[in-house]
């Protein structure tokens, strides 16, 4: 990973979906799916993004790629502001910014052969001609790149396992030589043994091709091995953002500590003594987020200030950002112990 070569920069990004109701069909509210997130991704870097279902992480991925038009904020790709571009200009840039989806089966046309699925982006973007030998060679090359036999190009999606279908989805995303891929829960639907294979493949591809990933998942164990840094999202906002090891060794936000306590430890002795901090209840609705800190309705450390005052997203240590009033510079482990105790007593 090259340092300080920012590829993607996200500034105060918001995506609100209007709620329409009443006799007149007017807007009566908004679902604040993404509510002011900022971060950057360097060339060849993987930024993991985790949070419970409905926290806005997939919407964030789509808003970054302009598949959802952002409500506010800016997204820079190589210093070009995607939010200010016309649809046609974004389309021109699309080869460089791609997406991999959770359920490859839903996104692979069942009536198209693998050759057509992987080759189609090259034809659409005018890079190769339909039926040309170059196109066939490129599809074969891409299949080999994702560890599949080029002879499979004549087959159809239903003839493959979930892991193989995800490899086909990855080959299609790679066909246009992207610099950046948003990976929207690419391993969540796969068996655990296959998850590791797909993660290893994506890491190898990053090493070979220098691609940057935004890797979205709903738990920390899925992003642990692939991420250089990790952002933790809750109710449309980033709660904590830091380097991978720091996030696991010294999480400063109670929500991160809760997610962290759910990650199994490979050592059986340590695993036996692992303390789980299980959050009570479900996240509140993003249509009606709590005042102050949006986590205060589930946080066992809530104090009066949390209910009234929104915590700033502060840089506690170089590169370690946290949105919590109590996350003082040496307070991470203190919060952790208190939090677990509170959870065990409740
Ligand atoms: Fe908990 Fe308050 Fe920190 Fe929010 S600001 S995470 S409610 S302690």
Boltz pocket constraint, residues with backbone or C-beta under 6 A from the ligand:
constraints:
  - pocket:
      binder: B
      contacts: [[A, 253], [A, 254], [A, 255], [A, 293], [A, 294], [A, 295], [A, 296], [A, 297], [A, 299], [A, 300], [A, 301], [A, 302], [A, 303], [A, 306], [A, 309], [A, 311], [A, 323], [A, 324], [A, 325], [A, 326], [A, 327]]
      max_distance: 6.0
